[in-house]
């Protein structure tokens, strides 16, 4: 990320989202990205270099729970379903703009 001259906040996020305890500048954003990465990997969206679905770090769990987001398995399923629904809506919008039906 540094080689690409990305902003320093993004350098930390990219470098620490698998190890949020190492984040110092913006740990909240790192936690959100780790959570997003988990949901995408569970839904098989994109490719992160392997097929492993990482566990959420304690820092990410604490951050999410402090904002009243449950990290229980059943709730992760709900979040994943909502994510896939939003992706479908975005794809429908893109197809509408392109003139595809």
C-alpha positions in Angstrom: 0.0 0.0 0.0 2.9 2.4 0.7 4.4 1.6 -2.7 1.1 2.7 -4.3 1.2 6.0 -2.3 -2.1 5.4 -0.7 -3.1 7.6 2.3 -1.5 6.6 5.6 -4.8 5.6 7.1 -5.3 3.1 4.3 -1.8 1.7 4.7 -2.6 0.9 8.3 -5.9 -0.6 7.5 -4.5 -2.8 4.7 -1.6 -3.8 6.8 -3.5 -4.5 10.1 -6.9 -5.9 9.1 -5.7 -9.4 9.9 -4.1 -8.3 13.1 -6.2 -5.3 14.5 -4.3 -5.3 17.7 -1.4 -3.7 15.7 -3.5 -0.7 14.6 -2.7 2.6 16.3 -4.0 5.4 14.1 -7.5 4.2 13.3 -8.3 0.9 15.0 -12.0 1.4 14.5 -11.6 1.4 10.7 -9.3 -1.6 10.9 -12.0 -3.5 12.9 -14.7 -2.6 10.3 -12.5 -3.8 7.5 -11.7 -7.0 9.3 -15.5 -7.6 9.8 -16.1 -6.7 6.1 -13.4 -9.1 5.0 -15.0 -11.9 7.2 -18.4 -11.3 5.6 -17.0 -11.3 2.1 -15.0 -14.4 2.6 -18.0 -16.2 4.1 -20.1 -15.2 1.1 -17.3 -16.2 -1.3 -17.1 -12.6 -2.7 -13.7 -11.9 -4.2 -10.5 -13.8 -3.4 -8.3 -13.1 -0.5 -5.4 -15.4 -1.5 -6.9 -18.5 0.1 -10.2 -20.0 1.1 -9.8 -19.6 4.9 -12.4 -17.7 6.8 -10.6 -16.0 9.6 -12.0 -15.6 13.1 -12.8 -12.1 14.3 -10.2 -10.7 16.6 -11.1 -9.8 20.2 -10.5 -6.1 19.2 -13.1 -6.3 16.4 -15.6 -8.2 18.6 -15.3 -5.6 21.3 -15.6 -2.7 18.8 -18.7 -4.3 17.2 -20.4 -5.2 20.4 -19.7 -1.7 21.8 -22.0 -0.5 19.0 -24.6 -3.1 19.7 -23.7 -5.5 16.8 -23.8 -9.1 17.8 -21.0 -11.4 16.7 -22.9 -14.6 17.3 -23.0 -17.1 14.4 -26.7 -16.6 13.8 -26.3 -12.8 13.5 -23.3 -13.2 11.2 -25.6 -15.2 8.9 -28.1 -12.3 9.0 -25.4 -9.7 8.1 -24.2 -11.9 5.3 -27.7 -12.2 3.9 -28.1 -8.4 4.1 -24.8 -8.0 2.3 -25.8 -10.3 -0.5 -29.1 -8.5 -0.8 -27.4 -5.1 -1.1 -25.0 -6.5 -3.8 -28.0 -7.7 -5.8 -29.6 -4.2 -5.5 -26.3 -2.6 -6.7 -26.0 -5.0 -9.6 -29.6 -4.2 -10.6 -28.9 -0.5 -10.5 -25.7 -0.9 -12.6 -27.6 -3.0 -15.1 -30.4 -0.4 -15.3 -27.8 2.4 -15.9 -26.1 0.3 -18.6 -29.5 -0.4 -20.3 -29.4 -4.1 -19.5 -32.5 -5.7 -18.1 
